[in-house]
Amino acid sequence: MNFRSKNLLVTGGAGFIGSNFIKYFLDKYNDTKVVNIDCLTYAGNLDNTKDFSNNPNYFFIKGDICDEKHMSQVFREYKIDGVINFAAETHVDNSINNPNPFIKSNIIGVFNLINIAFKFWMTKPFKYKDEYKNSRFHQISTDEVYGSIKSGTFSEKSCYKPNSPYAASKASADLMVRSFNKTYGLNTTISICSNNYGPNQNQEKLIPKVIKNFKENIPIPIYGNGLNVRDWIHVIDHCEAIDIIFNNSDEGHIYNIGAKNELSNLELINRINSILNNFYSKTVKIDFVEDRFGHDFRYSIDTSKLEKLFKWKSKKNFDSEIRKIIKMYCDD
Ligand SMILES: NC(=O)c1ccc[n+]([C@@H]2O[C@H](COP(=O)([O-])OP(=O)(O)OC[C@H]3O[C@@H](n4cnc5c(N)ncnc54)[C@H](O)[C@@H]3O)[C@@H](O)[C@H]2O)c1
């Protein structure tokens, strides 16, 4: 099967979702080169790339998406004809403590990349160079851009009402991507995904942190009353949806990606605890702590657009995948 691009730039490929995407991609396609640009913040880890770092179609470059000169050089040198932008600062708590890096990477970095793509692929607005006429810029976004919803779900037509500096920076990036499609005719797509789980996730995030604290016999701190709800999707289901959208969507479209697997934080920990109890006959204790400032109560997205257009559905079973992750973290 052929992929739409021959020389794909994947940014943030040493992080959680980017590294899973590159592995998924190189296992599936052998006629596309993948250039992974990552500046290796605390969240980037080259260990995450060890499964594919020797693949002849894979190239790693340490670089910052905000660096215009370096990124332009990469586009020229590798004849980049597709971009999937995962690179971002991603931890909400960090964005509350210090929003600056979020503004830089998540807004200025995205503007820089998309502006380079426009200059490299097009001669003027709405006029692609012949050799780049299939080129596409795909932005990875988050359900946090819609804000919180007590009941019901957000569709792709819902307003953006981000509540944290992280969510606001991601919403800003989506709007910039939209503007390049409307104003310059740049071929763009955006996917908006719910909470991911799976291998390679940084230990600051909830599921790895629960397992880490279990291993170290430390209670897991839970914000407020633990009733905040998130939809949990396996990272490979997310990667498959990105692949389908990048290859098949018309330009200018936005798609929600989710698993209809909504759990409160307490329910999530109880599910993990019942598995831990089965395997190790003990569980992790919960320590309720003061709520996060501006903590969104519930995220919920309607994924019917993606399901109807491309017959996509999330496939992974939450409990059996969580079992594998627990085994992986606890038995290493
Ligand atoms: N994790 C989730 O549940 C989730 C859900 C929906 C959307 N997203 C989005 O998916 C993307 C990837 O998230 P993740 O969880 O894998 O994040 P992550 O924090 O694990 O990885 C981010 C990667 O980006 C790199 N990076 C950061 N700033 C950079 C810069 N300026 N230049 C180059 N590289 C840079 C980091 O070094 C890291 O390797 C993000 O855009 C995030 O907003 C994540």
The ligand as an SDF file (V2000), in Angstrom:
LIG
                    3D

 44 48  0  0  0  0  0  0  0  0999 V2000
   -0.9290   12.4300   25.1430 N   0  0  0  0  0  0  0  0  0  0  0  0
   -2.2120   12.6350   24.9060 C   0  0  0  0  0  0  0  0  0  0  0  0
   -3.0850   12.0760   25.5770 O   0  0  0  0  0  0  0  0  0  0  0  0
   -2.6390   13.5610   23.7790 C   0  0  0  0  0  0  0  0  0  0  0  0
   -3.9860   13.6110   23.4250 C   0  0  0  0  0  0  0  0  0  0  0  0
   -4.3720   14.4200   22.3480 C   0  0  0  0  0  0  0  0  0  0  0  0
   -3.4150   15.1420   21.6440 C   0  0  0  0  0  0  0  0  0  0  0  0
   -2.1030   15.0860   22.0300 N   0  0  0  0  0  0  0  0  0  0  0  0
   -1.1190   15.8430   21.2330 C   0  0  0  0  0  0  0  0  0  0  0  0
   -0.2640   14.8840   20.6240 O   0  0  0  0  0  0  0  0  0  0  0  0
    1.0520   15.4330   20.4670 C   0  0  0  0  0  0  0  0  0  0  0  0
    2.0670   14.5030   21.0880 C   0  0  0  0  0  0  0  0  0  0  0  0
    1.7530   14.3420   22.4820 O   0  0  0  0  0  0  0  0  0  0  0  0
    2.6140   13.3670   23.3980 P   0  0  0  0  0  0  0  0  0  0  0  0
    1.7510   12.9350   24.5070 O   0  0  0  0  0  0  0  0  0  0  0  0
    3.3050   12.3620   22.5680 O   0  0  0  0  0  0  0  0  0  0  0  0
    3.6990   14.4010   23.9710 O   0  0  0  0  0  0  0  0  0  0  0  0
    5.1190   14.1620   24.6310 P   0  0  0  0  0  0  0  0  0  0  0  0
    5.2580   15.2600   25.6300 O   0  0  0  0  0  0  0  0  0  0  0  0
    5.2950   12.7540   25.0720 O   0  0  0  0  0  0  0  0  0  0  0  0
    6.1170   14.3980   23.4050 O   0  0  0  0  0  0  0  0  0  0  0  0
    6.3170   15.6460   22.8030 C   0  0  0  0  0  0  0  0  0  0  0  0
    7.5970   15.5770   21.9990 C   0  0  0  0  0  0  0  0  0  0  0  0
    7.7650   16.8220   21.3160 O   0  0  0  0  0  0  0  0  0  0  0  0
    9.1250   17.2430   21.4580 C   0  0  0  0  0  0  0  0  0  0  0  0
    9.1380   18.7110   21.3620 N   0  0  0  0  0  0  0  0  0  0  0  0
    8.5640   19.6010   22.2110 C   0  0  0  0  0  0  0  0  0  0  0  0
    8.8010   20.8470   21.7740 N   0  0  0  0  0  0  0  0  0  0  0  0
    9.5160   20.7450   20.6320 C   0  0  0  0  0  0  0  0  0  0  0  0
   10.0700   21.6880   19.7250 C   0  0  0  0  0  0  0  0  0  0  0  0
    9.9270   23.0110   19.9200 N   0  0  0  0  0  0  0  0  0  0  0  0
   10.7530   21.2470   18.6480 N   0  0  0  0  0  0  0  0  0  0  0  0
   10.9210   19.9090   18.4510 C   0  0  0  0  0  0  0  0  0  0  0  0
   10.4440   18.9700   19.2850 N   0  0  0  0  0  0  0  0  0  0  0  0
    9.7460   19.3870   20.3570 C   0  0  0  0  0  0  0  0  0  0  0  0
    9.5510   16.7070   22.8160 C   0  0  0  0  0  0  0  0  0  0  0  0
   10.9640   16.6030   22.9200 O   0  0  0  0  0  0  0  0  0  0  0  0
    8.8400   15.3680   22.8500 C   0  0  0  0  0  0  0  0  0  0  0  0
    9.6460   14.3540   22.2740 O   0  0  0  0  0  0  0  0  0  0  0  0
    0.9970   16.8160   21.0990 C   0  0  0  0  0  0  0  0  0  0  0  0
    0.8110   17.7630   20.0820 O   0  0  0  0  0  0  0  0  0  0  0  0
   -0.2160   16.7700   22.0180 C   0  0  0  0  0  0  0  0  0  0  0  0
   -0.7870   18.0460   22.1830 O   0  0  0  0  0  0  0  0  0  0  0  0
   -1.6970   14.3070   23.0690 C   0  0  0  0  0  0  0  0  0  0  0  0
  1  2  1  0
  2  3  2  0
  2  4  1  0
  4  5  1  0
  4 44  2  0
  5  6  2  0
  6  7  1  0
  7  8  2  0
  8  9  1  0
  8 44  1  0
  9 10  1  0
  9 42  1  0
 10 11  1  0
 11 12  1  0
 11 40  1  0
 12 13  1  0
 13 14  1  0
 14 15  2  0
 14 16  1  0
 14 17  1  0
 17 18  1  0
 18 19  2  0
 18 20  1  0
 18 21  1  0
 21 22  1  0
 22 23  1  0
 23 24  1  0
 23 38  1  0
 24 25  1  0
 25 26  1  0
 25 36  1  0
 26 27  1  0
 26 35  1  0
 27 28  2  0
 28 29  1  0
 29 30  1  0
 29 35  2  0
 30 31  1  0
 30 32  2  0
 32 33  1  0
 33 34  2  0
 34 35  1  0
 36 37  1  0
 36 38  1  0
 38 39  1  0
 40 41  1  0
 40 42  1  0
 42 43  1  0
M  CHG  2   8   1  16  -1
M  END
$$$$
